[in-house]
């Protein structure tokens, strides 16, 4: 997937959940985090698709190329969610997001400009509170579920 923006989100005010995650076995903790991030990226992906559809122009390849990915960085125990277009399927995504200045041929003839549409940034900022809420909920549910499993096993 290509990188359009480097916007990020961090869940703050989760000291209690964070402590419990650290007490769980590392593999279980990562799985719980991955499930929460996957749920959050689903919310963001839906909003991004909605924004791309709302552009009102032909955006078939851009719409079809939108995807989500959950990535785990083992060195830092960080789980990240990535939402955006697959670069090879929509190499023009950055033009839709950031627009272009007026463009001209060598002859001086104008070939137009692309307005700034920003469907990805708008989706990110409009859904940030909902994404955080969903992720907190999934984290709490996952921790409860895993704690029950550990109690039964031990």
MDTraj code that builds the backbone (N, CA, C; nanometers):
import mdtraj as md
import numpy as np

residues = "UNK UNK UNK UNK UNK UNK UNK UNK UNK UNK UNK UNK UNK UNK UNK UNK UNK UNK UNK UNK UNK UNK UNK UNK UNK UNK UNK UNK UNK UNK UNK UNK UNK UNK UNK UNK UNK UNK UNK UNK UNK UNK UNK UNK UNK UNK UNK UNK UNK UNK UNK UNK UNK UNK UNK UNK UNK UNK UNK UNK UNK UNK UNK UNK UNK UNK UNK UNK UNK UNK UNK UNK UNK UNK UNK UNK UNK UNK UNK UNK UNK UNK UNK UNK UNK UNK UNK UNK UNK UNK UNK UNK UNK UNK UNK UNK UNK UNK UNK UNK UNK UNK UNK UNK UNK UNK UNK UNK UNK UNK UNK UNK UNK UNK UNK UNK UNK UNK UNK UNK UNK UNK UNK UNK UNK UNK UNK UNK UNK UNK UNK UNK UNK UNK UNK UNK UNK UNK UNK UNK UNK UNK UNK UNK UNK UNK UNK UNK UNK UNK UNK UNK UNK UNK".split()
xyz = np.array([
    [0.0847, -0.1172, 0.0000],
    [0.0000, 0.0000, 0.0000],
    [0.0889, 0.1231, 0.0000],
    [0.0521, 0.2216, -0.0745],
    [0.1281, 0.3451, -0.0781],
    [0.0998, 0.4304, 0.0440],
    [0.1914, 0.5176, 0.0752],
    [0.1724, 0.6045, 0.1898],
    [0.1293, 0.7414, 0.1418],
    [0.0124, 0.7840, 0.1843],
    [-0.0370, 0.9159, 0.1484],
    [-0.0151, 1.0136, 0.2625],
    [-0.0584, 0.9761, 0.3799],
    [-0.0411, 1.0620, 0.4962],
    [0.0197, 0.9805, 0.6078],
    [0.0856, 1.0489, 0.6956],
    [0.1448, 0.9807, 0.8097],
    [0.0707, 1.0212, 0.9357],
    [-0.0597, 1.0262, 0.9268],
    [-0.1408, 1.0593, 1.0424],
    [-0.1409, 0.9394, 1.1353],
    [-0.1400, 0.9654, 1.2622],
    [-0.1376, 0.8554, 1.3574],
    [-0.2367, 0.8782, 1.4688],
    [-0.2603, 0.7733, 1.5433],
    [-0.3551, 0.7789, 1.6527],
    [-0.2989, 0.6951, 1.7662],
    [-0.3089, 0.7482, 1.8855],
    [-0.2608, 0.6744, 2.0019],
    [-0.3726, 0.6744, 2.1048],
    [-0.3945, 0.5601, 2.1662],
    [-0.4978, 0.5522, 2.2688],
    [-0.4378, 0.5971, 2.4017],
    [-0.4913, 0.7055, 2.4557],
    [-0.4406, 0.7625, 2.5800],
    [-0.5452, 0.7436, 2.6886],
    [-0.4991, 0.7328, 2.8118],
    [-0.5923, 0.7170, 2.9228],
    [-0.6348, 0.5728, 2.9406],
    [-0.5464, 0.4834, 2.9059],
    [-0.5786, 0.3411, 2.9155],
    [-0.4792, 0.2705, 3.0063],
    [-0.4390, 0.3362, 3.1133],
    [-0.3371, 0.2806, 3.2021],
    [-0.3771, 0.1433, 3.2565],
    [-0.5034, 0.1317, 3.2957],
    [-0.5513, 0.0055, 3.3529],
    [-0.5441, -0.1076, 3.2497],
    [-0.5953, -0.0822, 3.1275],
    [-0.5912, -0.1840, 3.0220],
    [-0.4470, -0.2165, 2.9843],
    [-0.3625, -0.1145, 2.9830],
    [-0.2218, -0.1336, 2.9478],
    [-0.1524, -0.2242, 3.0494],
    [-0.1799, -0.2029, 3.1768],
    [-0.1201, -0.2873, 3.2814],
    [-0.1637, -0.4329, 3.2652],
    [-0.2918, -0.4529, 3.2375],
    [-0.3435, -0.5896, 3.2216],
    [-0.2825, -0.6541, 3.0968],
    [-0.2677, -0.5777, 2.9883],
    [-0.2057, -0.6311, 2.8665],
    [-0.0630, -0.6773, 2.8937],
    [0.0092, -0.6014, 2.9752],
    [0.1477, -0.6395, 3.0077],
    [0.1526, -0.7672, 3.0907],
    [0.0473, -0.7908, 3.1716],
    [0.0437, -0.9116, 3.2547],
    [0.0100, -1.0368, 3.1749],
    [-0.0561, -1.0196, 3.0617],
    [-0.0899, -1.1341, 2.9764],
    [0.0367, -1.1839, 2.9060],
    [0.0381, -1.3102, 2.8662],
    [0.1519, -1.3593, 2.7866],
    [0.1661, -1.2754, 2.6597],
    [0.2904, -1.2584, 2.6141],
    [0.3194, -1.1683, 2.5026],
    [0.2367, -1.2012, 2.3769],
    [0.2292, -1.3299, 2.3423],
    [0.1561, -1.3704, 2.2223],
    [0.0071, -1.3373, 2.2351],
    [-0.0489, -1.3627, 2.3514],
    [-0.1908, -1.3351, 2.3759],
    [-0.2157, -1.1839, 2.3700],
    [-0.1261, -1.1066, 2.4298],
    [-0.1386, -0.9613, 2.4297],
    [-0.1382, -0.9060, 2.2875],
    [-0.0472, -0.9559, 2.2042],
    [-0.0412, -0.9097, 2.0649],
    [-0.1684, -0.9446, 1.9892],
    [-0.2209, -1.0647, 2.0135],
    [-0.3447, -1.1057, 1.9452],
    [-0.4618, -1.0162, 1.9840],
    [-0.4716, -0.9821, 2.1124],
    [-0.5781, -0.8940, 2.1593],
    [-0.5631, -0.7561, 2.0945],
    [-0.4400, -0.7062, 2.0895],
    [-0.4156, -0.5754, 2.0276],
    [-0.4472, -0.5779, 1.8786],
    [-0.4095, -0.6854, 1.8113],
    [-0.4354, -0.6953, 1.6672],
    [-0.5858, -0.6949, 1.6388],
    [-0.6636, -0.7648, 1.7211],
    [-0.8092, -0.7668, 1.7025],
    [-0.8681, -0.6274, 1.7203],
    [-0.8188, -0.5544, 1.8186],
    [-0.8690, -0.4192, 1.8441],
    [-0.8329, -0.3258, 1.7288],
    [-0.7101, -0.3355, 1.6806],
    [-0.6669, -0.2497, 1.5697],
    [-0.7434, -0.2855, 1.4427],
    [-0.7669, -0.4136, 1.4203],
    [-0.8435, -0.4566, 1.3027],
    [-0.9844, -0.3971, 1.3059],
    [-1.0469, -0.3959, 1.4236],
    [-1.1814, -0.3384, 1.4362],
    [-1.1783, -0.1877, 1.4085],
    [-1.0758, -0.1207, 1.4581],
    [-1.0633, 0.0234, 1.4342],
    [-1.0400, 0.0564, 1.2878],
    [-0.9561, -0.0232, 1.2218],
    [-0.9287, 0.0030, 1.0801],
    [-1.0515, -0.0248, 0.9941],
    [-1.1375, -0.1151, 1.0373],
    [-1.2615, -0.1416, 0.9623],
    [-1.3502, -0.0175, 0.9602],
    [-1.3601, 0.0504, 1.0744],
    [-1.4399, 0.1727, 1.0825],
    [-1.3814, 0.2782, 0.9888],
    [-1.2491, 0.2930, 0.9918],
    [-1.1817, 0.3919, 0.9080],
    [-1.1951, 0.3586, 0.7591],
    [-1.1847, 0.2312, 0.7249],
    [-1.1971, 0.1893, 0.5853],
    [-1.3363, 0.2203, 0.5304],
    [-1.4400, 0.1948, 0.6100],
    [-1.5769, 0.2253, 0.5665],
    [-1.5939, 0.3745, 0.5395],
    [-1.5402, 0.4573, 0.6272],
    [-1.5510, 0.6025, 0.6090],
    [-1.4730, 0.6476, 0.4860],
    [-1.3577, 0.5887, 0.4630],
    [-1.2771, 0.6244, 0.3463],
    [-1.3510, 0.5868, 0.2183],
    [-1.4104, 0.4692, 0.2146],
    [-1.4877, 0.4278, 0.0972],
    [-1.6055, 0.5223, 0.0727],
    [-1.6702, 0.5599, 0.1805],
    [-1.7836, 0.6527, 0.1696],
    [-1.7364, 0.7863, 0.1094],
    [-1.6225, 0.8361, 0.1544],
    [-1.5699, 0.9633, 0.1027],
    [-1.5288, 0.9526, -0.0438],
    [-1.4697, 0.8410, -0.0827],
    [-1.4284, 0.8238, -0.2221],
    [-1.5525, 0.8160, -0.3112],
    [-1.6568, 0.7463, -0.2668],
    [-1.7819, 0.7403, -0.3442],
    [-1.8444, 0.8793, -0.3589],
    [-1.8303, 0.9623, -0.2558],
    [-1.8929, 1.0957, -0.2554],
    [-1.8235, 1.1931, -0.3499],
    [-1.7072, 1.1581, -0.4010],
    [-1.6368, 1.2473, -0.4940],
    [-1.7229, 1.2736, -0.6153],
    [-1.7978, 1.1740, -0.6587],
    [-1.8926, 1.1932, -0.7676],
    [-1.8322, 1.1804, -0.9058],
    [-1.7076, 1.1481, -0.9150],
    [-1.6431, 1.1272, -1.0444],
    [-1.6074, 0.9802, -1.0551],
    [-1.5562, 0.9397, -1.1684],
    [-1.5181, 0.8001, -1.1874],
    [-1.3970, 0.7707, -1.0995],
    [-1.4168, 0.6892, -0.9977],
    [-1.3083, 0.6533, -0.9060],
    [-1.3045, 0.5029, -0.8862],
    [-1.3396, 0.4298, -0.9894],
    [-1.3515, 0.2844, -0.9776],
    [-1.2266, 0.2154, -0.9282],
    [-1.1117, 0.2462, -0.9873],
    [-0.9897, 0.1766, -0.9442],
    [-0.9472, 0.2218, -0.8053],
    [-0.9683, 0.3478, -0.7730],
    [-0.9329, 0.3955, -0.6398],
    [-1.0208, 0.3280, -0.5350],
    [-1.1485, 0.3213, -0.5612],
    [-1.2418, 0.2593, -0.4671],
    [-1.2100, 0.1112, -0.4479],
    [-1.1837, 0.0414, -0.5578],
    [-1.1535, -0.1018, -0.5493],
    [-1.0201, -0.1295, -0.4806],
    [-0.9276, -0.0331, -0.4877],
    [-0.7943, -0.0563, -0.4327],
    [-0.7854, -0.0300, -0.2829],
    [-0.8885, 0.0279, -0.2232],
    [-0.8830, 0.0584, -0.0798],
    [-0.8799, -0.0696, 0.0016],
    [-0.7893, -0.0731, 0.0962],
    [-0.7724, -0.1925, 0.1777],
    [-0.7189, -0.1554, 0.3154],
    [-0.7172, -0.2528, 0.4046],
    [-0.6612, -0.2313, 0.5384],
    [-0.5588, -0.3403, 0.5666],
    [-0.4664, -0.3069, 0.6544],
    [-0.3622, -0.4010, 0.6903],
    [-0.3245, -0.3762, 0.8358],
    [-0.3035, -0.4830, 0.9112],
    [-0.2582, -0.4707, 1.0488],
    [-0.1163, -0.5237, 1.0529],
    [-0.0269, -0.4427, 1.1050],
    [0.1143, -0.4772, 1.1062],
    [0.1654, -0.4766, 1.2497],
    [0.2424, -0.5773, 1.2863],
    [0.2996, -0.5877, 1.4196],
    [0.4504, -0.5705, 1.4107],
    [0.5024, -0.4783, 1.4896],
    [0.6459, -0.4540, 1.4961],
    [0.6973, -0.5212, 1.6232],
    [0.7722, -0.6283, 1.6065],
    [0.8123, -0.7091, 1.7208],
    [0.9136, -0.6399, 1.8114],
    [1.0016, -0.5586, 1.7555],
    [1.1033, -0.4916, 1.8391],
    [1.0412, -0.4001, 1.9427],
    [0.9382, -0.3280, 1.9028],
    [0.8763, -0.2317, 1.9939],
    [0.7423, -0.2791, 2.0481],
    [0.6996, -0.3978, 2.0102],
    [0.5688, -0.4524, 2.0486],
    [0.4557, -0.3567, 2.0113],
    [0.4688, -0.2933, 1.8967],
    [0.3690, -0.1992, 1.8478],
    [0.2827, -0.2669, 1.7429],
    [0.1538, -0.2424, 1.7504],
    [0.0606, -0.2922, 1.6498],
    [0.0022, -0.1704, 1.5796],
    [0.0130, -0.1677, 1.4467],
    [-0.0328, -0.0529, 1.3693],
    [-0.1350, -0.0971, 1.2654],
    [-0.2311, -0.0107, 1.2406],
    [-0.3304, -0.0346, 1.1372],
    [-0.3072, 0.0616, 1.0219],
    [-0.3101, 0.0098, 0.9015],
    [-0.2868, 0.0911, 0.7822],
    [-0.4096, 0.0807, 0.6932],
    [-0.4643, 0.1954, 0.6559],
    [-0.5799, 0.1997, 0.5660],
    [-0.5429, 0.2886, 0.4486],
    [-0.5639, 0.2395, 0.3289],
    [-0.5339, 0.3203, 0.2116],
    [-0.5413, 0.2381, 0.0848],
    [-0.5031, 0.2996, -0.0261],
    [-0.5078, 0.2293, -0.1544],
    [-0.3834, 0.1440, -0.1753],
    [-0.3994, 0.0358, -0.2488],
    [-0.2825, -0.0413, -0.2916],
    [-0.2158, 0.0414, -0.4015],
    [-0.0881, 0.0650, -0.3888],
    [-0.0170, 0.1583, -0.4766],
    [-0.0239, 0.1190, -0.6240],
    [-0.0084, -0.0075, -0.6536],
    [-0.0083, -0.0495, -0.7946],
    [-0.1465, -0.0396, -0.8579],
    [-0.2501, -0.0565, -0.7789],
    [-0.3856, -0.0520, -0.8327],
    [-0.4359, 0.0909, -0.8511],
    [-0.3856, 0.1842, -0.7697],
    [-0.4305, 0.3238, -0.7785],
    [-0.3109, 0.4176, -0.7633],
    [-0.2265, 0.4245, -0.8660],
    [-0.1082, 0.5100, -0.8542],
    [-0.1416, 0.6593, -0.8539],
    [-0.2678, 0.6928, -0.8780],
    [-0.3108, 0.8318, -0.8812],
    [-0.3717, 0.8785, -0.7493],
    [-0.3678, 0.7956, -0.6471],
    [-0.4342, 0.8282, -0.5209],
    [-0.3814, 0.9578, -0.4595],
    [-0.2528, 0.9808, -0.4697],
    [-0.1972, 1.1038, -0.4124],
    [-0.2497, 1.2283, -0.4830],
    [-0.2824, 1.2162, -0.6113],
    [-0.3376, 1.3299, -0.6852],
    [-0.4794, 1.3616, -0.6372],
    [-0.5551, 1.2584, -0.6073],
    [-0.6906, 1.2776, -0.5558],
    [-0.6843, 1.3390, -0.4158],
    [-0.5907, 1.2937, -0.3355],
    [-0.5783, 1.3426, -0.1978],
    [-0.5283, 1.4873, -0.1929],
    [-0.4186, 1.5167, -0.2615],
    [-0.3532, 1.6473, -0.2487],
    [-0.3792, 1.7434, -0.3640],
    [-0.4362, 1.6962, -0.4733],
    [-0.4624, 1.7816, -0.5877],
    [-0.3339, 1.8179, -0.6614],
    [-0.3469, 1.9033, -0.7636],
    [-0.2305, 1.9488, -0.8395],
    [-0.2459, 2.0974, -0.8695],
    [-0.1350, 2.1604, -0.9011],
    [-0.1380, 2.2973, -0.9518],
    [-0.1843, 2.2897, -1.0967],
    [-0.2169, 2.4031, -1.1567],
    [-0.2511, 2.4002, -1.2993],
    [-0.1337, 2.3411, -1.3787],
    [-0.1667, 2.2558, -1.4758],
    [-0.0621, 2.1908, -1.5546],
    [-0.0725, 2.2361, -1.6996],
    [0.0434, 2.2395, -1.7664],
    [0.0490, 2.2877, -1.9036],
    [0.1368, 2.1971, -1.9886],
    [0.1021, 2.1838, -2.1164],
    [0.1883, 2.1158, -2.2128],
    [0.3058, 2.2071, -2.2449],
    [0.4050, 2.1513, -2.3131],
    [0.5189, 2.2333, -2.3564],
    [0.4748, 2.3474, -2.4469],
    [0.3671, 2.3251, -2.5204],
    [0.3160, 2.4277, -2.6123],
    [0.2483, 2.5424, -2.5380],
    [0.2232, 2.5243, -2.4091],
    [0.1572, 2.6287, -2.3314],
    [0.0096, 2.6037, -2.3107],
    [-0.0436, 2.4993, -2.3757],
    [-0.1850, 2.4667, -2.3631],
    [-0.2133, 2.4131, -2.2217],
    [-0.3183, 2.4626, -2.1608],
    [-0.3560, 2.4188, -2.0265],
    [-0.4211, 2.2806, -2.0323],
    [-0.3825, 2.1935, -1.9428],
    [-0.4460, 2.0619, -1.9333],
    [-0.5225, 2.0484, -1.8017],
    [-0.5403, 2.1605, -1.7329],
    [-0.6237, 2.1617, -1.6131],
    [-0.5473, 2.1419, -1.4842],
    [-0.6254, 2.1268, -1.3782],
    [-0.5686, 2.1021, -1.2472],
    [-0.6609, 2.0072, -1.1717],
    [-0.6084, 1.9458, -1.0714],
    [-0.6875, 1.8547, -0.9888],
    [-0.7118, 1.9244, -0.8551],
    [-0.8370, 1.9414, -0.8143],
    [-0.8631, 2.0058, -0.6850],
    [-0.8244, 1.9137, -0.5691],
    [-0.7996, 1.9722, -0.4549],
    [-0.7698, 1.8939, -0.3341],
    [-0.9009, 1.8342, -0.2843],
    [-0.9100, 1.7019, -0.2839],
    [-1.0330, 1.6348, -0.2407],
    [-1.0189, 1.5723, -0.1018],
    [-0.9006, 1.5265, -0.0671],
    [-0.8649, 1.4745, 0.0651],
    [-0.9626, 1.3731, 0.1249],
    [-1.0019, 1.2682, 0.0519],
    [-1.0948, 1.1722, 0.1115],
    [-1.0320, 1.0929, 0.2263],
    [-0.9012, 1.0729, 0.2237],
    [-0.8353, 0.9929, 0.3270],
    [-0.8215, 1.0712, 0.4569],
    [-0.7755, 1.1950, 0.4467],
    [-0.7609, 1.2778, 0.5673],
    [-0.8963, 1.3077, 0.6304],
    [-0.9963, 1.3380, 0.5473],
    [-1.1291, 1.3656, 0.6025],
    [-1.1834, 1.2437, 0.6773],
    [-1.1628, 1.1255, 0.6209],
    [-1.2095, 1.0032, 0.6872],
    [-1.1366, 0.9828, 0.8197],
    [-1.0065, 1.0054, 0.8192],
    [-0.9273, 0.9853, 0.9404],
    [-0.9744, 1.0772, 1.0529],
    [-0.9839, 1.2053, 1.0232],
    [-1.0192, 1.3005, 1.1286],
    [-1.1654, 1.2919, 1.1705],
    [-1.2541, 1.2541, 1.0803],
    [-1.3949, 1.2456, 1.1168],
    [-1.4271, 1.1203, 1.1983],
    [-1.3485, 1.0152, 1.1808],
    [-1.3792, 0.8907, 1.2530],
    [-1.2874, 0.8652, 1.3721],
    [-1.1917, 0.9523, 1.3986],
    [-1.0949, 0.9292, 1.5065],
    [-1.1614, 0.8949, 1.6407],
    [-1.2612, 0.9716, 1.6867],
    [-1.3239, 0.9358, 1.8144],
    [-1.3917, 0.7980, 1.8116],
    [-1.4592, 0.7669, 1.7011],
    [-1.5276, 0.6377, 1.6900],
    [-1.4270, 0.5230, 1.6845],
    [-1.3182, 0.5432, 1.6110],
    [-1.2143, 0.4405, 1.6016],
    [-1.1564, 0.4123, 1.7398],
    [-1.1274, 0.5172, 1.8152],
    [-1.0734, 0.5000, 1.9504],
    [-1.1721, 0.4251, 2.0393],
    [-1.2997, 0.4628, 2.0296],
    [-1.4021, 0.3968, 2.1118],
    [-1.4104, 0.2479, 2.0798],
    [-1.4128, 0.2157, 1.9505],
    [-1.4220, 0.0754, 1.9072],
    [-1.2981, -0.0021, 1.9538],
    [-1.1812, 0.0607, 1.9406],
    [-1.0587, -0.0085, 1.9803],
    [-1.0551, -0.0325, 2.1315],
    [-1.0956, 0.0674, 2.2091],
    [-1.0997, 0.0493, 2.3556],
    [-1.1943, -0.0655, 2.3930],
    [-1.3118, -0.0652, 2.3284],
    [-1.4119, -0.1687, 2.3571],
    [-1.3568, -0.3074, 2.3235],
    [-1.2950, -0.3213, 2.2050],
    [-1.2403, -0.4507, 2.1641],
    [-1.1252, -0.4944, 2.2548],
    [-1.0431, -0.3979, 2.2977],
    [-0.9339, -0.4310, 2.3900],
    [-0.9903, -0.4846, 2.5214],
    [-1.0887, -0.4147, 2.5759],
    [-1.1483, -0.4580, 2.7029],
    [-1.2125, -0.5961, 2.6897],
    [-1.2869, -0.6174, 2.5793],
    [-1.3503, -0.7477, 2.5565],
    [-1.2454, -0.8576, 2.5430],
    [-1.1408, -0.8299, 2.4648],
    [-1.0356, -0.9293, 2.4432],
    [-0.9616, -0.9641, 2.5704],
    [-0.9344, -0.8636, 2.6533],
    [-0.8648, -0.8879, 2.7800],
    [-0.9505, -0.9734, 2.8723],
    [-1.0803, -0.9411, 2.8811],
    [-1.1711, -1.0210, 2.9647],
    [-1.1744, -1.1659, 2.9171],
    [-1.1869, -1.1820, 2.7855],
    [-1.1951, -1.3158, 2.7261],
    [-1.0681, -1.3970, 2.7549],
    [-0.9532, -1.3353, 2.7356],
    [-0.8265, -1.4051, 2.7573],
    [-0.8025, -1.4318, 2.9064],
    [-0.8443, -1.3407, 2.9921],
    [-0.8289, -1.3618, 3.1362],
    [-0.9127, -1.4814, 3.1810],
    [-1.0343, -1.4938, 3.1276],
    [-1.1192, -1.6096, 3.1604],
    [-1.0544, -1.7401, 3.1139],
    [-0.9964, -1.7380, 2.9926],
    [-0.9282, -1.8577, 2.9404],
    [-0.8117, -1.8970, 3.0309],
    [-0.7356, -1.7972, 3.0744],
    [-0.6202, -1.8263, 3.1594],
    [-0.6631, -1.8804, 3.2955],
    [-0.7739, -1.8251, 3.3495],
    [-0.8254, -1.8743, 3.4788],
    [-0.8686, -2.0205, 3.4675],
    [-0.9384, -2.0524, 3.3574],
    [-0.9856, -2.1904, 3.3373],
    [-0.8693, -2.2867, 3.3213],
    [-0.7685, -2.2434, 3.2495],
    [-0.6518, -2.3296, 3.2225],
    [-0.5649, -2.3447, 3.3467],
    [-0.5560, -2.2388, 3.4285],
    [-0.4631, -2.2421, 3.5405],
    [-0.5285, -2.2572, 3.6681],
])
top = md.Topology()
chain = top.add_chain()
for i, resn in enumerate(residues, 1):
    res = top.add_residue(resn, chain, resSeq=i)
    for name in ("N", "CA", "C"):
        top.add_atom(name, md.element.get_by_symbol(name[0]), res)
traj = md.Trajectory(xyz[None], top)
